[in-house]
Amino acid sequence: MDSDGTPRNGEGRLFQRSPFSLFINQIQKKKSSAEKGKSRHPSKSRFFPQNSHCEKSEDESRKGNSTDTSRSETQSVEKALPAEDNAPSSATKEELALCEWRVKQFLNKLGKQPSNKILDLNNCVLGASDVTELIGIIPLLPALEEIDLSWNDCIGGTLGPLTQQFRHLQKLKVLQLSNCRLTAKDIVYLGEGLQVIPHLEILDLSWNTNVGGRFSLLTHKIPKACALKTLKVIGCNLTPEDGESLAQLLNRMHDLEELDLSINKMIGWSLNSIAQELKYVSSLKVLNLSMCGLKQGGLQCLGTALQHLLELRKLDVSCNKEIGGGFQNLAAHLAGLSHLEILDLHQCCITEEDMAILTQIIPLLSSLQELNLSSNKSVGLSSDQLFSRLRFLPRLTSVLLSNCSLQHDSFASLAEAALHLPELMILDLSWNKCVGGNLKLILKALNPGAEMQVLRLSSCSLVDEDILGLAAVIQDRSLGQLQKLDLSYNHHVSNHGWTIFCQALVALDQLSELDLSLRPSLHCDCGEWFGQLLAALQKLSLFTELGLQGWVLSKVQQQQLEQFNGENKRNVRFDIWSET
C-alpha cells in the first residue's frame, strides 16, 4: 500500500482502503492536462441518477466567469473531489466505467443482473468476503430503491459498516433482512441507519430470533412521521416488552399499511396495548396476528380498533386457540369492514356460539374473497346456515374447510352454495370423512366454465363412486383450469377406480401437481393403473410433481420412474417410498 492509500498492483482488492481513493489519484494526475485546456465531458451511467454531478454541463464546470478557462476547470474539479467515504460527485468517463465494471463483476459472480434500482441478493449464500465487497459497492449505487439480503447468514454482525453506507441511499424504499442472523448490535446499528433513509417504506426483519427482547433498540430510533408502509417481524421471538415498544411506535407510523407480527407466541398481553394504538394507523390494509398468543381480552380490544381500520383488506388471527368463545367482542365492528378480502380464522377453537355470530357477520362482508375456517371442529356441527349464506359472497375465490368435522347436511349446504360461486378457485375439504360417497354433490356445482385451480380432498374416505365421478367431470372439461389436485390418504379406492381416473388425467392439461399418497403404514402395491398414470403424465407438459408415498413400486416400476424424465425431457419430482 502506498503512503497515499492507493493499492499497489496485485495487492488486495480494488479500492480496498476506500471506494474512491483510486479516483482521487486519477483525477489529480489529470490536473496538468486540465490546465492546458483539455476538459473532460463525463458520460452518463445507468448506475447514477440523472441529476448527479457526474452529468454537469461544460458551462456549469466553468462557473465563476473566470478569464483563465483552464484554471477555472481545475478549480471545478478540485471542488468536486469526493470525500473518500462518500459517493462520487464528479468522475470521468473512465472512472464511471470502472464503477460499472466493479458492480457488474460482483453481481455476475452471484448470477445476478446489474440494476440501478434493485439489489436482489436473496439466498445467495454470501460469504464474509462477499459482504466486505458489498459494503464497498453500496456507494456506487446511489439510485437504489430496493435491497434484499434475506436468507444470508453472514449478514449477521456486519450491519455496522453496512448501515454506514445508507447515507448514500436517499432513494431506498425497501429493505429486506429476513433470516440474516442479526445480532443485538445489528439491531442498534439498524436503528441508527434508518434515521438517514427517510423514504423507507418496507422493512422486513422476519426470522431473526435475536430481535426478541431488543426490538425497542430499533423502535426508539425510528423518527416521527416516518414513511414506513410495511413492517414484518415474523418469528422474531418478540416479548411482551417488545410489544409495548411497538405500541408506542404506532402513533409515529401514520402511513402504515401492513403489519405482520405472526409467530411471536410470547408477545401475549401486550397485544392489548397494540390493539389500542391501532387507531393511529387508519390506513392499515393488512393485519396479521397469527400465532401471537392473542386472548379474548386482546380480541375485544382488536374489535374496538376495527372501527378505525375501515381500509383493512386482510385480517389473520389464526392459531390463537384462546380466543374461542370470544367472537361476540369482534362481531359488531367486523361487519363494518366493507373492503375486507381475506379472513383467516383457522385453528382458533371456534365454538358453536361463535359460529352463530359468524353466520350473521360473514355474509355481510361483500368484498370477501378468501375464507379460512380450517381446523375448527365446531364449524361442522353448526355450519349449514353459514354455508347456505355464502351465496351472498359471489366474489369468493378460496374456501378452506380442512378438518372441520363437516356433517352431511352442512356439506350439502356448501355444495348448493357453490353453485352461486362462479369465481371459486381453491377448495379444501381435506380430513372431512363425510365427503366420501358424497363427492357428487360438490361436483354438480362445476361446469365447463369453472375456475377451479386447487382441489384438496386428502383423507376424505373417498370410494370408487367418488373417483369415477371425478374422472367423468375431468373428461367433460369442467376442471380444465385445475393445477393442483390432492387425493392422498384415500385407501378405499380400488385398482379399477384408479385406472379409470388415470386414463382421464390427460384432459387436465394445466395440471402441475398431483398427490395420490397413502399412509406410509399401508405399503400397498401399485396396480396396472401405474402404467396408465405415466402414460397420462407424458402428455401433461406443465406437470412438475407427483406424490406416491405409501405405494410400493416393483423394480420395473421404479425403473420406469427413473427413465421417465430422461426419455421425455422432463424434470418431474417423484415423491415415493421404495423398499430397500
N, C-alpha and C positions, 0 to 999 in steps of 0.2 A: 504494500500500500504506500503510495507517495505521500509526501507531507501535506499535500492539499486535499487528501482524502480520495483521490482518484485511484481505482483499482488498476494494478498492473495487468499486462496481458497474461491470461491464464490463471489469474489469482481470484478465486471466489466467484460469486455471481455478479452479473452486470448490475450496477447501481447498488452494490452490497451495503455501502455506508448510508446512502440516501438515494432516492429515485432520481434526483436531478443534479448530483454532483458532476457527472459527466457533461450534462448540458451546460453548466456554468463554465467549465473549462473550454468547451467547444465555442461558446459564444465569445468568451474573452479572446480566444485565438483569432476570431474573425473581426475583431475591432479594427485592426490595421486596414483591412480591405474596406471596411465601412467608412473609415476616414478618407479613403481615396474616392469615395462616392459610389461604391458598389453596394447598393441596397438590396436586401432580400425581400421577396414577397412571399410570405408563408401561404401554403396551400391549405385547403380545408381537409379536415379528417373527420370521419364518422364517429371517432371516439371523443370528440369535443363538441360542446354546444355551439350553435351558430353565433351567439353573442360573445364568444370567447375573445380574449385579447389576441389570440393567435391569428385572428382574421382582421386585424386593424388595417385600415387603408393606408396608402402611402402618404396622403395628406395628413392623417392623424399622427403618423410617426414623425412628421416634421413640425408638429405643433410648437408654437412659440415665436414664429416669424423670424427665425434667425437667418442672417445673411450667409452664415457659414453652414451650408447644407450638410456637409459630411460630419461636422461636429454635432449638429442637431440630431442626426441619425444615431451617432454614437451615444449621446446622452439619452436618447429614447430607449435604446437597447439596454443601457445600464439601469435605467429606471424600471424597466420591465423585467429585470432579472428576478427569478422566483426565489423565495426563501427555500432552503434545502428540504424542508419538510412540508412544503405546500405544492398544490397542483400547478402546472406550468401556466404562466400568464403570457409568455411570449416564446416562440420557438420557430426554428427554421423548418423548411420542408424536410430536410434530412432527419431532424430531431423528432418531428411528428411521425415520420415513417418508422423511426426506431421505437417510439412508444407503441405504435400499432403492431409492429413486429413482435414486441415483447408480450403484449396481451394475447396475440394470436398463438404464439408459441406455448404459453401457459394453458390456454383453453383447448388447443388441439391435442395437447398431451393427455387431456382428460376426456377427449372425444366430444368436445362442445364447440359450437359455432360462436364466433365473436358477435356481440351485440352491444350497442352503446346504451341500451336501456335496461336489459335484463341480464343478470349474472346468476345462472341456474347451475349450482354445484350440488344439488340434492343427491345424496347417496353415491358420492364419487370416491369414497374410500381415501379421502385426503390424508396424506402423511404430514409429519412435522415440517419437512422441507417445503411441501406444497403450501402449507399455511403461512410460512415465512414469505414465500413468493407472492401469495395472495395479498398479504399486508402491503407488499411493495407496489402492486399494480393498482390497488384501490384508488390512489390519487390520479391515476391515468384515465379513470373512467368517471369524470365528474357529472356526466349526464345520466348515471344510473338511477332507475326508478324502482327496481326490484332486486333483492338479494335473497337467494335461498341456499342456505348452508345446512339444511336439515340432514339428519342421519349421517353425520360425520363426527366420530368420537373425538378426533384430535382438535376440534374447535374448542372443547373444554379447556379452560386455563389460558386461553390466548386472547380473550376479549379485550384485555387491557390495551395492547398495541393495535388491535383491530379497530376498536371504537375510537381511538385517537385519530383515525383516518376519516371518521364520519363527518368531520367538518368540511371535507371536500364534496360531500354528497348532499347538497342542498335540495336536490330534487327527489331524494329517496322517499318512496311511498310504502314499500313492502319489505319487511324484514322477517325471514322465517328461520328459526333456530331450533326446530323441533328435534328432540333426541340428539343433542350435541354434548351431553355430559357436562353441562355448565356447572361451574363451581360457585361457592359463595362469593368469592372475589369477582367472578364474572358478572354476577348479579349487580354488584356495586358499580363496576365499570359500565355495564349496560345502562344503568340508570343515568350515569353522567353523560353517556353517549347520546341518549335520547334527547337531551337538552339542546343539542346542536343540529338535530334533524327535525325541524319544526313541522314538516309536511308529512310525517309518517302517518299512514292510515291503517296499516295492517301489521300486527305484531303477534307472532306465534312462538310460544315458549314451551309447547307441549312435550311431555315425556322427558322432562328434565327434573328428576326427583329432588335434586338439591335446591330447587326453588322453594320447596316447602320449608316453612319456618323463617324464610328470608325474603319473602315477597315484598315486605314493607320497604326493604332497601331499594327496591325498584319503584314502587308506587309513590314514595315520598319525593322522588326526583322528577316525576312526570309533571310538566308545567301546567298551569291553569289554562283552560280553553284549548287543550291540545287537540290535534286533528284526528286522533285515533278513531277509526270506524269499526275495526275488528280486533278483539283481544281473545286469544286462545291460550289457556293454561291447562290443557287436558292431562290428567295423570301426573300431576306435579307434587303430590303429597302435601297439598295445601292444608294448613292447620286452621283452627278457629281464629287465631290471631291474624293469619293471612287474610281470612275472610273479612275481618273487621277493617283491615287496611284497604282492602278493595272497596268496601262500602264507602269509606271516606274519599276514595278516588272518584267514585261515580259522579259526584257533583262537579267534577272538573272535566268530564268527558261527554259533553252535551251532544256530540256528533256520533256517538257510539251506535252502531247498527247490529253488531254481532258480539255476543258474549258467551263463551263456551268454557264452563267450569267442570265439565263432566269427568267422572272417575277420580274424584277427590273425596274419598269417603270420610276423611277426618274433619272436613270443613264444618259439618254439623250445625250447631245452633247459630253460627254466625250468618247463616242463610237468612235468618230473620232480619238482621241488620241490612244485608244486601238487598233483600226484597223491599224494605222500607225506603231505600235510597234509589230504587229504580225509577222513581218519579222524575229524576233529573235527566233520564235518557229516553225521552219520549219518542225519539226516532228509532228505537231499537226494533229490529226486524227478526233477529234470531236469538233465542234464549235457550241454552242447553244446560240443564241441571241434572243430567242423568248420573245416577250412582253417586250422589253427593251427600247422602245421609239426611236428606230432607225429611222432616217430620210434619205432623198435622199442624203444629203451630206455624211452621215456616210456610206450609201450603196456604194457610189463612192469610198470612202477610203477602204472599205472592198474589192471591186472589184480589186483595186490595190494590196492589200495584198495577194489576192488569187494566184498571180504569185509565191509567196514564199511558198505556202501551198500545194505542189503537192502531199502530202501523205494524204490529207483530205478524210475521209470516210463519214462523216455526216455533213451537213450544214443545220441549222434550223434558219431561220429569220422570222418565222411565227408570226402572231398577231402584226405586226408593220404596221399599216394602212397608215402611211405617206410615205412609200417607193413606193407606187403605182405610176406608171408612170416614175420610175427611173431605170428600169432594163437595160436600154441601158448602164448604167455605170458598170454593173456587168457582162454582157454577154461575153465580149471578153475573160476575164480571167476564167470565169466559165467553158467555153468549154475546158480548159486545165486540168480540174480535172479528169484525166482518172481513178482514183481509187474511185471516189465518188459513194457511195452506197445508201445514203439516202438524199433526197432533200425535205425539208418541207417548203412550201410557203403558207400554208393555212391562210386565213384571212389577206391578205396583200393588199387588194383593187387593185388587178392586173387589168390593163387597157387592152383595145384591142391592143394598141401599144406594151405593154409588152408581150402579148400573141404572137404577130407576132415574137418578138425576141426570146421568149422561144421555139417557134416552130422550130426555126433554131438550137437552142443550145441543148435542152434536148435530142434529138435523137443521139447526139454525145457522150453522157455520157455512154460509153459502159459497165461500171460496175454497172449502176444504178439498184437497187433492189426495192426501195420504193419511191413512188412519191405521195405527198400530195398537192393537189390544192384546197381543200375544202373551202367553204365559200368565193369564188371569183366568183361573178355572171357574170363577163365578160368572164369567161372561156367558158361558154356555148354558147356565141354569136360568138366565133371565133375559137373554138377548134377542128373543124372537121379535119383540116390539121394536128394539133398536134397529135390527136388520131390515125389518119391513119399511122403516122410515128412511133408510139410506137412499131410496129412490129420489128423495128430495135433494140429493147431492150429485147431480149428473156430471160434475167435473172430477169426481173421484177417479184416480188412476191407480191407486195402490191400497189394498185391503189385506192386512196381515192379522191372521187369527190362529196362528200356530199354538197348539197346546191350550186350548180354551174349553175343553170338555163339551164341545158342541153336542146338542141333542138333535134328534131327527126333526123336531118342529123348528128349532132355531136354524138348522141347516136348510130346511125347505124355505124359510122366510128369506134367508140370504140368497138362495138360488132365484127366487122370484124377483127380489130387488135387483139382482144382477142384470135382468132384462132391461132395466132402465139406466144402466151404467155403460154407455157406449164407449167411454174413454178408458175403461178399466184395462190396465196393462200388467199389473202384478197382483197375483192372488196366492196367498199362502194358507193352506188348510192342513198343514202337517200336524201329526200327532192328535188327530181327531178321528177316533175309531168309527164314528157314525157315518163317515164318508163311504166306507166300504159297503158295496151293494147299492149305494145311492148316488154315485157319481153322475149318473144320467141327469139328475136334477140340475146340476150346475152346467152340464154340457149343453142342455137345452137353451141356455142363455147365450150361447155362442152362435154367431152367424158368419157368413163368408167375409164380412167386413170387420170382424172382431180385431181389436188392437192388442190382444193378449201377447205379452212378451216373456213373462216369467210365470210358470205354474209349478207350485211346490205341493206335492202330495205324499210326502215321506211318512211312513208308519201310519197309514190310513186304513189298514186292513182291507186293501183292495183285493177283489176277486176277479176271475176271468170275465165276468159280465162287465165290470168296470173297464178293464183293459181293452176288451173288444169294442166297447162303446167309444173309448178314447181313440182307438185306431180308425173307427168309422168317421169320427169328426175330423181327424187329421186328413184322411183321404178326401173329404169334402172341402178341404182347404179352408176350414173355419178357424184353423190355428196357423194360418200362413205366415204370421209375424212372430211366431214363437221362437225365442232364442235360448231359453234355459228351461229344462224340464227335469224335475226331481221326483222319481218314483221309488226311491230307496226304501228298504225295510218293509217291503210288501211281499212276504214269502208265500202267501196263499195263491199266487198266480201260477198256473201250470205252464209246462213247456209249450203246450199248444197256444196258450194266451200270449206268451212272449214271442212266439214265432209270428203270429198274425200282426202283433204290434210292430215288430222289427221290419216286416215287409212294408208297413205303411209309412215308416220313417222317411222314406225318400221324398215325401211330399213336404217335409219341413226343411225347405231349402235355406232358411235363415237360422237354423239351429246351430248353436255353438257348444252347448254343454248338456250332457245327459248323465243322470245318475241312476243306475239300476242296482246299487249295492244292497247286500243283505247283511243282517247282523253277523259279525265275524264268527260267532259261535256256531252258526248253522253249517258252514262248509258244504254247500250244495254243489253238485256237479253241473257244469253248463251243458245244456241240451243242444239239439240241432239248430235252435234259434241263434246260436252264436255265429254261425256262418251267415245267416240272414242279416244279422246286425252289421258285420264287417262289410258285407256287400252294399248295404244302405249307406254306411259311413263313407264309402268310396265316392259316392255321388253328392255328398254334402260338403261343398268347398269351404264353408265357413266354420266347420266343426273343429274344436280345439281340445275338448276334454271329455273323457268317459270314465265314470266310476263303476267299478265292478268288484268292490270289496265284498268278501264273504262267498264269492263264487270260486270254485276250484276248477282251474283250467288244466286240461290234459297237456302233455308235452307238445302235441301237434297244434293245439290251440294257442299255447304260449308262443310257439314258433311263428304262427300266423300273425300274432300281435307284433312280434319283433320285426317282421318283414313288412308290416303294413306301411309304415312311414316311408321306408326306402322305396318300395315298389310304387307308391302313389305320390311320391314327392310331397309328403305332408309332414306336419310337426304336431301330431295329436298326442296329448298326455294321457296315458292309461294308468288309472289308479286301481291296482289289482292286488289280490292276495294269492300267493302261489305256494305250493308245497315245496319243502326243502328236500 
